[in-house]
Amino acid sequence: MINYDVIIIGGGAAGFFAAINIAEFNPDLKVCILERGKEGLQKVRISGGGRCNVTHAEFIPSELVLNYPRGEKELLGPFHQFMTGDTIEWFAKRDVELKIEDDGRMFPITNSSRTIIDCFLNEAKKYKIKVLYNHSVKSIQKEENYWELETSQGNFCSEKLLITTGSNTKIWKLLEGLGHTISQPVPSLFTFDIKDQRIKDIPGVVAQNVEIKVIGTDLWSEGPLLVTHVGLSAPAILKLSAFGALELSMHNYQFKIEVNFIRQSFDDCLDDLKQLKHELTKKTVYKSKQFDLPKRLWHKLVLASNMNKYTCWADMNKSQLENLASQLTQAVFKVDGKSTFKEEFVTAGGVNLKEINFKTFESKLHNNLYFAGEVINVDAVTGGFNFQNAWTGAYIAARSISK
């Protein structure tokens, strides 16, 4: 039996962040990270296309929490203790400078996730934190005043235990054995699979400012929309997938969406088209795109409105005008499945939030059992928000553990 003061299960972002803070708060504590894989920090490595989307440039807690479909209410207090500005300062103290991109996402100025990984590994080495790879945890037992763990490489015990394993069904099963309730995990942050002539053969096209509704629900979102090889993606879709994770799962990812490509009402759009009919009489509709839409998307929507490439504005009949207005403001697409967003995989689900003390991130059921990151039922939209949840939870848990 190997003894430590603190054992952290999970060698990911939250695990390393917590371990480093514990060691800094209380250098006398012996800290160990148990990682089931042959190397850790894999989610850091692939985040942001290999650049690591560390956080998001939102500095008001009440605004930041709006990006969390699950956890909005619970994270408000923690974000007042540690949030974006603290994250930036934490990395700056370790000579890692972050930059803000136009959409608010924040990355290391090196544009490489390796910068963040090296920072964590160097700090862990500096504070003599023991990191054990290929240690898959098989059982967790509470024995009076300490925790006993059985792993694939031997047994360990510690006074305090922090779980940072993310969406790990095996760990969730062990936590259920300790009496914790696990909210059923379902995918979040996914793209929509759509086969439709209107978006066929135009992958890479982006409509910058659309509004999307899931028909038959209260779900809606707005923002950029990207046409992909298999359907639709980008923030407008990803926000829908996150906030609608549970409901869309219940529909088995078979549903219809309505897209307003130009953020106008049908009537206002129809009035604009009638005006264009008088102004552009001799020009073809196909070649005179409007409403700042990408040219290839405009072409598709015109052809879907019962016109051809040679239809002139002056020749448009009432039906064609209404069809085009409908395609622009209320185009219906049938979603038939989902695809993972890039290499990133986020789930809605985890330890029930009512069973956690968010002042310390400690279990309400067991003393000296803590959680941080996506192991709890918190998830966010894309853009660095999931990492910010990890940093905040890990920091607060570390502060409590080190006392």
Secondary structure, DSSP 8 states (H G I E B T S, - for coil): -EEEEEEEE--SHHHHHHHHHHHHH-TTS-EEEE-SSSSS-HHHHHHHHHT---EES---HHHHGGG-TBTHHHHHHHHHHS-HHHHHHHHHTTT--EEE-TTSEEEETT--HHHHHHHHHHHHHHTT-EEE-S--EEEEEEETTEEEEEETTEEEEEEEEEE---S-HHHHHHHHHTT--EEEEEEESEEEE---TTTTT-TT-EEEEEEEEETTSS-EEEEEEEE-SSEEESHHHHHHHHHTHHHHHHTTTEEEEEEESSS--HHHHHHHHHHHHHHSTTSBTTTS--TT--HHHHHHHHHTTT--TT-BGGG--HHHHHHHHHHHH-EEEEEE-EEESTT--EEEEEE-GGGEETTTTEESSSTTEEE-GGGBS-B--SSSHHHHHHHHHHHHHHHHHT-
